[in-house]
Amino acid sequence: MTAGIELRNVTKRFGSVIAVDDVSLDIRDNELFALLGPSGCGKTTLLRTLAGFEVPDAGQVIVGGQDVTDWRPRRRPLNMMFQSYALFPHMTVERNVAYGLEMEKLPRDEIRARVAEVLDSAQLGRFADRKPDQLSGGQRQRVALARALVKRPRVLLLDEPLSALDKKLREEMQLELKRLQHEVGITFLVVTHDQEEALVMADRIAVLRDGRLAQVGPPQDLYEHPDSHFVASFIGVMNFLDGLAVPGGVEVPGAGLLKGNCDFTGPASLAVRPERITLADDPPGDEQNSVPGTISELAYHGTDLSVHVEVLGGSARLAARIPVAQVSLTHFEPGQAVHCCWAPEHSRILKPETN
C-alpha cells in the first residue's frame, strides 16, 4: 500500500515552545489513521500543519507524492472536519452538503448527483430538507462528514470528530465512521485523545508525547506490545511492578523472579494487563507468575468485575478483570487472600522513563 501522506522531519514552534518536534510519518492510501495522545502533545498542531493552517518551521509535507509544504489550504487535496461541525443553521442538510461544490461553480446536475450519492452513503437522504437544529447530535455529525466527503478529497482530516457526543452515540458513530471510510475508500486521519476510540476505529495509530512520536503501529501491537512505560500506561489499563531486569524476567523485591522475555538488564518495570491476570486461592505451578495479596476493592462493570489486590505488603496494587461468566462461579470479597497469576508471555518488561 502506497503512502498517501508523508511527513518528513516536521517541526513547529510557537515562540519557545516546540509543539511538533522532528516528526516523520507515512500514512497509507485508504487507511484510517489515528493521532493519539494527551492534551498538549502536538496532535492537533500536526493536523493543522498538514492542512496548511500552520506553516512548519522545518520539514516537508508530501501528499500523493507532491510537496505541498508551501501550498495554501485551499490548494491541498484534502478536507478538514472541525469539532464544532460549523454547519450553516439557515440552510437545509442538502444545501449544507452542496455548499462547497456550489462555491467551485460545478454544473448543477453534477452537484445534485454527488450530493444525493453522499447523503445516501451517510444514511441522510430522508433528512435532506431539514435544518441543523432539527437533527440529533449524531445526525449533525454525519452532515458535517457528508459535506467534507462530497468534495472527494484525497485525505479527510478529522479533529476530535466525536468529542461532542454522549458515550453511547459516540460508540455508534465510531463504527459508522469506520464503515464510511471503507465505503468511500479515502484516507481518514483522525485526531483523538480517547484511547478506546483509536483502538476501535484505526488501522494504525501514532501515539504522540511532548511533540514527538512515542510509537506507531496497529492497535493490537500498541496494546499488547507497548515500547515504553508511557505507551503502556496511556493505552488502556496496565499494572506495573518495579524491580531489576535479569535474564529471564524481573526480580521484584518481595515477589522474587517474575518471568518474562527481557533483552536488557538493570532497573525495569514489569507490565501486565488486568485481563491477563487470574485469581487463585493457592499458588499455581512453576510455569506461571504468581504474586500473593489481599483483595482491597471490587468494581462491577456489567461485562466484567475489576478486583483490586494489594500486594508486596501493601506497597503496590494489581488489578484483575474477571468476566462475569466466571464471577458467577467464584466469590470475591474485600480482605480475601488470593494469588495473582499470569503466564510469562503476557509480561511486558520495560525500561524506566527517562523524563
N, C-alpha and C positions, 0 to 999 in steps of 0.2 A: 504494500500500500504506500503510495507516494505521500510526501509531506506537503500538505496544503498551506501550512503556516510554518515559517522558520524564524525564530528569534535568535540573533547572533550577538552574544555579549552585550545585551541591552542593560544600560544603566540610566536611572533617572533620579536626579537630586532636586530637593526643594530647600534651597539655602544650604544649611549644614547637614540636613537630614538626607540620607541615602534611602529612598523609598524602594527602588529596584536596583539590585547590586549584581551586575555582571551575569545576567540570566541568559542561558542558551537553551532552547527548547524546540523540538519538532512536533507539530500536531498534524496528524494524518488526514488525508481527504476522507470525508464521510464518517468522521469519528465524533463521538460525543465525549468531549474532554472537559475535565473539571479542574479549576484552580481553587485549591482548598487551603485554608489557613485561618488563624485567629485575626481579630481586628488589628489593623495597622501593619499587617505582614507584607503589603505591597501588591496584593492580588488585583484590586480594582485599578490601581495605578498602571499595572501591567496591561490590563484590559483596555484602558483608555489610551495607552501608548500604541497598542495595536490598532485601535480605532482611528487614531490620528488626532485625538483631542489633547494629547500630551506629546511633546517632542522629546525624544531621548537625548541625553547628554552624550551618550556613546552607544555604539552598536547599530545593528541593522534589523529592520522588519521586512520580511520577504513573504509575499502572498502569491501562491500559484506560480512561483519561480521568478516573480518580478519584485525588485527592490522598491518598496513603497514608503520608505522611511521619511522622505520629504514630501510625500503626497498629502494633499488636504483630505479631510474625512470624506467629502463627497465623491472624490475620485476613486476611493478604495473599493474593491469588490466584496464589500461586507456590509452588514447592517447591525444595528445595536438596539436591544430592547432594554429599557431602563426599569428600575424598581417601581417607579410611580406609574408605569404604563403610558402616561401622557396622552390619553385619548381626548379627542375633541368632544366636549359634552353636548354641543348643539347639533352634532352630526349623528346619523344612524350608523349602525355597525357596518353596513355596506359602504357608506361614504368614508368612514374612518379607514377602512381597509383600502379603498380605492385612491385615497388622497395622494400617496406617494407617486402612483402611476400617472395621476392627473397632472402633477407638477412636472413630470417628464414629458407631458403632452403626447402620450401614446394614443393611437386610434381608439375610439370609444368601444368598438366591438372587441378589441383585444383586452381592454380594461375590464369589460363585463365578463369575458370568458375567464380571465385569470382570477378575478375576484370570486366568481362562482366556484371555481376549482378549489381555491384555498379555503373558502368558507365551508365547502363540503368536507374537505380533509380535516378541518378543525372542528367539525360537527356543530357548525354555527348557522347553517342555512336557514333554519326556522326563526333565527333571531335577527335576520338581515335588516329588518325595518325598525328594530328597537334602538333606543339611545342608551348610552352607557349607564345612566342612573336607573335603568330598568333591568339591569343584569346583576347576577351574583358576582362575587369576587373571582371565582374560577372562570366564569364566562368572560369577564373583562380581561382576565389574564390571557385567555385564548384569542380574544380580539386583537390584543397587542401583539401576540405571537403571529397571528394571521397577517397583520399589517406589515410585519417585518418580513415574513416569508414570501409575500406576494411579489416583492421586488426581485426574487430569485437571486439572492446574494450567494457568493461562493462560501461565505462564512457568516454564521449568525452568532453575535456576541450577546450573552445574557448576564446581566449584573444582578445577582440575588433575585432571580425572577419569581420565586415563590415565598419570599420572606413576609409578605403582607397577608398570607392565607393562614387559616387555622390549621391545626395539626392534621385532622382527617382529610381536609381538602388538599393540603399540601402533599400528602401521601398519594392521593389520587392523581394529582397533576404531575408528580414525578414520573409515574408510569405513562401518563398522556404525553409528556414531553419526549420521553424515550420512543414511544410509538410514532409520534410525528417526525422525529429526527430520522428514523429508519425509513419512513414512508417517503419523505421528500428527498432523502439522500444527499444532504449537505452537511458541512461541518458545523457542529454546535460547540461553542466554547462557553462554559458556564462558570461564573464566579459564585462561590458559596462558602460560608463558614460552618455549614451544617454537615458534619461527617457522615451521618446516615444518608443524607440526601445524595452526597457524592458517591457513596458506596452503591446505592440503589441505581443511580442513573448512568454513571460514567463508564465508558470503555477503558479509559485510563485517567489517572489523577496525578496532578503535580501538587505536592504539599510545599507551601512556602513558609519561611520563617525569617523575620527581620530582613525581608527583601531578597533573600536567597532561596534557591531550590534546596529543600531538605531531602526529597525523594520523589521519583516519578515511576509509575507502574500501574498495572491493572489493580482494581480494588482488592482482589483476594491476596495479591502479593503484598500490598501495603498492610493489610490487616494481619496476615499470617506471618509475614517475614519483614517486619519493620527494620530499617537500617540503624535507627538511633532511638535513644530514650525518648526524645521529643516526639517522633512519629508514633512510637508505640503508645505513648500516653495520650496523644492528641486524637488518634483514631480509635474510637471505641473505648471500652473499659479494660484496663490492664493491671494485673498485680505485679509488684516488684519486691524482690528480696535482695539486699545488698550483701556482697561478700568479696571473695578473691577468686578470680578465674584461674583454674588449673587444668591440666589435661583431663578431659572427660566431664567437666562441669564447673560448678562454683561451690567453693567451701563457704558456707554460711554459718557464722557463729551461733551456736545453739541448735543447729539443724544438721550439721555435718555436710557431707558431699551431696549436692543435688545435681543429678546428671543432666547433661545436655551437650550438644555439639558446640565446641568452642575452639577458635583458631588463634587465641591470644592468651596471655597471662597478665595478671595484675588486677587492680580494682575493677569490679564489674557489678552489673545488676542482672539477676535472672528474672525474666518476664514470662508470665503465663496468663492466658486468657481465663476469665471466670468459668466459661462454659467447658473448658478443658479439665476443670478440677472436679473430682468426685469426692464424696464424703463417706468415710467408713468408721465403724466402731473400733476396728482393730487395724494395725499396720499391715500393708499389703506385702507381697513378695519383693525380693530384691530388685526385680526388673522395673519397679515403679518408684518415683519420687514420693516421699511422704513427710509431712510436717504435722506434728500434733498441735492441737489447740483447743480453745473453748469458744462455743458459739456466743456471740455478743448481741447480734441483731438479726431480724428476719424482715424481708421486704417482699410483698406479694405483687407481681406484675401482671397477673392474669394468665399469661402463657408460661411463666416460669416463676421460680422463687429464688430471690437473692439471699444467700446465707453468708453473713459476715463472721469471720472466725479470728479471734485474737491468737497470735502465735508468738513464739520466741519470748515467752514470759510477758506478753502484752506490749512488747516494743514494736510489733508490726502487726498488720492485719491482712488477711486474704479473703477475697470474695469468691464464692462459688455460685453459679447459676444452674439450678436444677429444674428440668422440665416438669410441669405439673403432673404429667402422667406418672413420673417417678415419685413425686412428692406424695401422691395418694397411697403409695406402698411403704412410705417411710415417715417417721415422725422426727421433727427437729424442734428444739426449743432452746431459748437462751440459757446459758450455763452448762449445756451438754458438752461433754468431751468428745471430740471427733479427730480423725486423721484426714488432712487434706492431701489427696493423692492425684498424681498425673503422670502420664508417660513421658520419658525423656525427650521424645521427638517433638513434644509441644513446648519445651523450654526454649526461650529465645534469650541468648546471652549477649549483653550489650555493654559497651564501654561507657564510663561516666560522661555526663555532659561536660563540655569544655567551656561553656559560657552560660 
